[in-house]
Amino acid sequence: MKYCTLRDMYASSIVMGCMRIFDKPLEQTEKVMVEAMGAGVNMFDLADVYGAGNSEKVFGVAIRDLGVNRKDYILQTKCGIHKDESGKIVGFDFSKEHIISSVESSLKRLNTEYVDILLLHRPDTLVEPEEVGEAFERLRDDGKVKAFGVSNFSATQMQLFRASGIEIVANQMQFSLGHTALIDAGFNVNMYKDESVTRAGDVLEYSRLRNIPLQAWSPLQYGFFEGVFIGNEKFPVLNAKLAELAEKYNVTTTAIAFAWILRHPAFKQAVTGTTNPQRMKEICAAADVTLTREEWYQLYLATGKILP
């Protein structure tokens, strides 16, 4: 397993995402966690809205049952999204009161006294950075949150926070072979192509300049939750190339897809979504694969992209 530094925390490059554990048997979730930790994973990613809070509850029970020392794992959760009873997103809230109350509720569900990292889930256009700073300071002083970050933020949105004195230790962004918007614009500067449109505000370059690690979510999805590209007949060329490299490195095609993400200098971590113990083991093998520059570009081109 490879590791990166998030402030003063030594975090695994593969992060176990817990969005889908809310309706899974507890025994299955515990098996996935054991498999992950056995492979060197020491970081778990959640959010208050995952399963309407039930993902945090399941994790809290599972980690207690497994008897894992709290100092031996990094716990990351998120807040800021409002959903109605049907699960539809109806707004965002970065007010001081909402951030603090959300964290306190998460701590109860997680059966812990603190979370290591709190991410603001999606940008709130009504945000007052100073108010966010006050919430973070209160949570830090109370020992409830060690560090703070964001998710799905552009470079300018991160800069707005930093200008208010808020330290950002990570930004979680959608990125995969099936969702390459973050890098497309960099290849197509000053061109009349759809790919030349900057959709993330130079977040890659800004993050590297400011030493803010990026975490990839939905590493196997294409589009916006349209489906998985692995083994999908819509992507024959990509899957053929994945299979070729999987054979070379003696891993699965899924591991190669994760290795492609981790080969990018800006992406220090990739968040899994699997609830299958065997698949978790296969994914963790990606941390031991370092694709060559040529292989990385071959995979990018296999998605159907054209370099200028």
Secondary structure, 3 states (H helix, E strand, C coil): CCEEEECCEEEECEEEECCCHHHCCHHHHHHHHHHHHHCCCCEEECCCCHHHHHHHHHHHHHHHHHCCCHHHCEEEEEECEEECCCCCEEEECCCHHHHHHHHHHHHHHHCCCCEEEEEECCCCCCCCHHHHHHHHHHHHHCCCEEEEEEECCCHHHHHHHHHCCCCCCCEEEECECCECHHHHHHHCCCCCCHHHCCCCCCHHHHHHHCCCCEEEECCCEECCCCEECCCCCCCHHHHHHHHHHHHHHCCCHHHHHHHHHHCCCCEEEEECCCCCHHHHHHHHHHHHCCCCHHHHHHHHHHCCCCCC
